[in-house]
Amino acid sequence: MLYRYALFACFIASLCEAYTPPSAFIVQAMAQKYSSEKAAMHSWPALISQTGKNHSAIPATMTLDHKGLSQSLGKNKPEKLDLFFLDAAWACRDQSVKECEQILLAYFKKAGINHNIVSLGIFDNEPVYIMGALAGELKKTPQLWFFKESFLPVHEKNSQGEFTWNKWMRNAKNGVNYPRLMDFKIGSSITTISNS
């Protein structure tokens, strides 16, 4: 009896893993989601910290506009941050769905993420699609993780490093979604941006 139950559980698990929509459908759904957002300018306070001997949090102002996300420390000029996939998603704002699909496909190609490979996973107790990697390849290949329901990205691994965007919130005034916590691991250095 236990053997039959184990076989049934394996069968159900394989069905769940096997049922991921085709990648073209997922890319189109992402494009519909991202292109529907407005490209409103938005600024907010943040704290930036880095691992190392002199660990401290530096106050900054984050600004999101049509060029992407910039940071300014104190009275310094804003500096553009490279947010990899998140930049591509934000570049889709106010674009047509077709234009957004092209932006996303160009990004996947540039990042080396095989968008034709899609699997399922869990991030922060929520189901995610993993684009670019199967279950046994999570440590090796370039990949993008994003929530199954909202299509908001949560983790990316590429040749530059690993990036995590967490605790997403929506600004009530302009409808812009942005992460309250961003971690960038490049080499042995980890930078964290805590957004207010």
Secondary structure, DSSP 8 states (H G I E B T S, - for coil): -HHHHHHHHHHHHHHHHH----HHHHHHHHHHHHHTS----EEEEEEEEE-STT--EEEEEEEEETTEEEEEETTS--EE---THHHHHHHTTTS-HHHHHHHHHHHHHHHT--TT-EEEEEETTEEEEEES--GGGTTTS-EEEEETTT--EEEEEETTEEEEEEEEEE-TTT--EEEEEEEEEETTEEEEEEE-
